[in-house]
């Protein structure tokens, strides 16, 4: 058995505003001030039960961000891993400004 992926960056529940209490179904990741990405669990429709990940790229870098930067996976841990891998890849392939 392999160990489960352990997140490298800080993750916190998403809160849009004071009228939107955070839940365990929507998270944002940060590397200091850098926005690593967002994950959320779909509760309806054809992707119900899946976790969507959307990777962020460093605003301190220029050039074309890698693709794809979003997708669907089975677990929150997998979605976290996808965002963090995307963030790390963006640092490698984009040019620091």
N, C-alpha and C positions, 0 to 999 in steps of 0.2 A: 504494500500500500504506500502511495506517495503522500507527502504532506500537502495540505491545502495551501493554495497561494496566500501569502501574507502581504497585505498592502504596504507600499513603501511611503506613500504620501498621506496627508491628513484628509479625512472624509467627514463631512458634516451633513446633517439633514437639510434639504432645501427649504427655505422659507421665502416666498415671494414678497409678502408684506405681513403686517400685524394681524390681518384678517385671515391669513392662510397658515394655520398651525402646521409645523413640520411633521412628517410621518416617516415610517421606516420604508416607504415605497419610493422615495425620491432623495437622491444624495448628490452632493457636489464634492469634487476632489481639488485639493490645493497643494502646491509645492511652494511654500512661503506665500508670496503674493501671486504666483502664477496659477492660472486656472487649468487644472489637469483635465477636467471633463465632468460629465454628469451621467448618472445612471438612474433609471426609473423602471418600476414594474408596471406593465400594462395590465389593467384590470378588466378590460372588455375587448370585444372584437376578435378577429382571427389570430391575433398575437397574444391573446389573454394568457397570463401566467409567465410570459417571457420578460426578460430584462433588456431594455434598450440601453446601449452605451453610445455616448457621443464624446469623442475626444477633443480636447482643446490643444492649441499650439501656442508656443511662446511668442508673445507680442514683442519680445526683444530680438526676434529673429525675422529675417526677410526671406523672400523666395516662395516657392510653391509648397504648401503643406502637403504631406503625404495623403494618399487616399487608399482605401475608404477611411472615413473618420467617424463612421457610425455603423451600428449593426444590432443584431438581436442574439441573445444567448439564454441559456437555461437558468443561470443563477446570478445572484448579486455579486458573488465573489468573482465569477468569470467576467462579468461586466466591468468590475473594478480593475481587473487585470488587463482587459482590453484597453481601457482608458489610459492606464499607466504605461503600457507598452507603446501606445500611440504617442503619448507625451515624450517618452524617451526617444522614440524614432524621430519625431519632429526635431528634437534637439540635434540629432546626428545629421539629418539631411538638409536642414535649413541653415542659412548663413546668419551668424550673429551680427546685428546692426551696430 
